[in-house]
Amino acid sequence: TAVYEIAKENLSIVGADTQKQRIVITGADTTVEVELKGLPGDLEAVKADDIKGVISVTAYMEERGISELKEGTYDLPVTLTLPEGVQVEGDFTIECRIRDID
């Protein structure tokens, strides 16, 4: 396994109702850590800048059978685009804050 720091700007949030709510990744750091697993040669070829991810608000709500998120902080799942032979070690979630727009 190997740990990579991914720039938050490489993570996009989809499925949010941006007319009603604002969703931001919490924390002051500009990066998040993710642990990846794979063969050593495959892991060596991975560059953190090439890792992109999607935070799906819709998938989170569907998994829980809810139609909307209330204001608050949530650990939302992230789906990463990774090279063949490389995968995320365990579950990868990121803390996001949701605020209603008045």
N, C-alpha and C positions, 0 to 999 in steps of 0.2 A: 504494500500500500504506500501511497504518497499523499502528502497534504499540499493543496494548491490554494493560493489566494486569488479569488476572482473579483474583478472590479464590479461594484454595484451597478455601474452603468451598462454592464454586459447582461444584466437581468431585466427582463421586461415583464410588466404586470398586465395580464389580459383578463377579460371577462368582468371587469369592474364597471359599475354604472358611474362614469365620470361626471354625469350631469348632477348626480345626487351626493356622491362621496369622493373623498380624496384619500388615496392609499399611498403610503410611503414606507420604505424599508427603514426600520428603526436603527439607532446606533450612530455614533459619530464617525466611525471608521468608513473609509471609502471602499473597503474590500470585505469579503466574507471568506471564511475558510471552508473547504470541502475536502473530504478524504476520498480518494479514488483507489480502486484496486484493479490489478491486471498484471500481465507479465512484465518483468522489469524493462524489457526493450520497448514495449508499448507505452508504459508510463513515462519513460525518458523522452519519447517523441511528443508528449503532450506539452503544449505551452499554455500557461494560464490565460494569456490574452486571447487565445483562440476559443476558450470555453464560453459558450453562451447558454443562457438559461431562461426559462419561462415560468413565471409564478401564475398559476391558473386559479383565479378566484372562483370561477364557475365549477371547476373540478372539486374544489374544497367544499363548496356548498352542496353539490350533488352527492358527494360521499356522506354528508351529514343529513341529507334530506331537508335542507332549508332553502328558502327562496331569496333571502337577503341577509346581509351581515349588519349587525348593530355596531355603533361606535365602540371602539376598543382595540385591543392588541391581540393579534392572532399569529400562530405559527403556521404559515402556509407552505404547502409542498412546492418544491422546485424541480422541474424537469430539465436536465442538462443535455446539450448536444455534445456527444463525446465520440472519439474515434472508435472504430471496431476493436473489440478486445479490452476496452476500458469501461468500467462502470463505477457508480457511486457505492461507497462502503456504507451500508445501512440506509436509513431514511435521511433525506436532505430537506430540511425545512428552514425557512427564514422568518424572522419576526417582522411583522408589518403592522402599522397603526392605521386604523380607518377612522376618518372623521367625516361627519355629515357636513355638506355645504349648505349654508343658510341662504 
